[in-house]
Amino acid sequence: MKDYIQKLQEEHCLTKEEFTALLSCQDKSVYDYAREQAAKIRQQIFGRDIYIRGLIEISNHCKNDCYYCGIRRSNRRVSRYRLTHSQILDCCQEGHELGFRTFVLQGGEDPWYTDQILTDVVRDIKKNFPDCAVTLSLGERSRESYEKLYAAGADRYLLRHETASEEHYRKLHPDGLSLQNRKECLWNLKKIGFQTGAGFMVGSPGQTVEHLAKDLLFLRELSPQMVGVGPFLRHQDTPFADQPNGSLQLTLFLLSLIRLMLPKTLLPATTALSALHPDGRKLGILAGCNVVMPNLSPTAVREKYLLYDHKPATGLEAAESIELLKKQMKEIGYQVVCQRGDYPQSE
Ligand code: 5AD
């Protein structure tokens, strides 16, 4: 198995069979080896720097009904909210003072946010904070819409593919959503020029190691600048309420493999990882992550953006706790830096 890890490190790819074999092995020494190699690569490219992103959850309205997600349309127990233009700008102001130089506007798929409304927000953020990057994470939109958002100044776009297998995609989503459209959105985003992020959940219901192997091969093919991967976590008011959470060790192993496969990728230690384990964020960094995304949403709405049960929004996950975050990173030998933290240009 270590040979496969070495091969991945040297050639940045494996076959589906090799990935499947690697992901089936639950040998701690293999996990340890992958982590050590991933940490080495990360260090070569990014040194000890950790990039931070201020996450602003602009809306928990969603027209979709994904079976795993707490803010799905059918969940009547969610108290829905939308942030206004000025609320979003206020979050950025606060974030800028705290040292954030990237703002991530994330939300459910909410048609209330027209291109006009979003491009106005993006333009104003870029005007007021010209030293900052804007990342959008607002789901599937038309190519024209993505083009307008890019022209308005948005730099990056996150859209997890969720699973690269058609048949598994069908188990996680109702009809009307398709993997094909998802992939097309991702290719469009890349073509337009966004630094693009894809990704998936580890341990989502029905997921097999073959599915995960396909996820890695899809990431290889797309070569996104960012990758979002975290454990699946159940939410009590979804059809998956009784499903087990994803595994911490397997998630960490995948993060290491992704670092080896896409060495320069911007890879966050996700909130879901912190929700799964109190040391999730640290463990993610040690496994090869180089980004953290603390919550910068107005405190009053944080408890309403619950994608899964026990989602943390305070303490270490809160942007106001940046000093704690810095301390935590220092403890493991890393430093939080206040830079935009773009994808490294090739020499
Ligand atoms: N557990 C973990 N991650 C989830 N997401 C949505 N619901 C859950 C859940 N129950 C992830 C999806 C989505 C991202 C914003 O959050 O992968 O793309």
Boltz pocket constraint, residues with backbone or C-beta under 6 A from the ligand:
constraints:
  - pocket:
      binder: B
      contacts: [[A, 68], [A, 69], [A, 70], [A, 159], [A, 160], [A, 162], [A, 199], [A, 200], [A, 201], [A, 230], [A, 231], [A, 232], [A, 233], [A, 234], [A, 235], [A, 272], [A, 307], [A, 308]]
      max_distance: 6.0
